[in-house]
């Protein structure tokens, strides 16, 4: 299991690693009321089902029950509260309170939204992720959201050294960032190998100056790898394509912080009811 710490931006690290607390009523999951599962943002373990979520009015997502074996409790350093952490990776989640009588279970796990990922799967137990760049992130997101086994896709920026880059800055092609997607998937339903094969089949990995009509450094093809296992798989698949005669331009780079793009870029084609203009599926592998 590879923890995703390398891709976490400072706002996330402040909560997950440094045990901070987000402002009440500021988190994206405080008022969310949808069927699904909440995962650990750092390692992807399933922590809470949406069926255990309730509105406590405290300003943070509240759950009266965790998934069995997923959450650890420790005395907080303040000597008064009980801290809750991911059982696997020790990511700080928040605190647990008893005896408030909000629900029949009389328990409130008070959790930071930034410690969580929400996915619509009702049964997922664990997840993995890939960070990829393949030209305009609208089209890459569009195709990956259709791939069975994928739980969540976010568009953003990665690869550069500037914190909190904006779309306008990235569009200059001088920020060092690539338009990228973060693909969260269920490893019991799809493999990293299949994810990367699909990546190579939804864009032109031989184009060296961008993707389709989108020209510039920000549109180049990149696989960001978390560990040697991901790197070796990407290298193996590139070798397979090169043996077929493809001149692969895709770069292999270690994971860097993934900055979430502005809201209007998320689910762009669903919002606009348009279709990708520079991505299409082309089968490149035999299986």
Buried (B, 14 or more C-beta within 10 A) or exposed (E): EBBBBBBBBEBBBBBBBEBBBBEEEEBEBBEBEEEBBBBBBBBBBBBBBBEBBBEBEBBBBBBBBBBEEBBBBEEEEEEEBEBBBBBBBBBBBBBBBEEEEBBEEEBBBBBBBBBBBBBEBEEBBBBBBBBBBBBBBBBBBBBBBEBEBBBBBBBBBBBBEBEEBEEEBBBEBEBBBBBBBBBBBBBEEBBBBBBBBBBBBBBBBBBEEBBBEBBBBBBBBBBBBBEEEBBEBBEEBBEBBEEEEBEBBBEEBEBBBBBBBEEEBBBBBEEEEEEBEBBBEEEBBEE
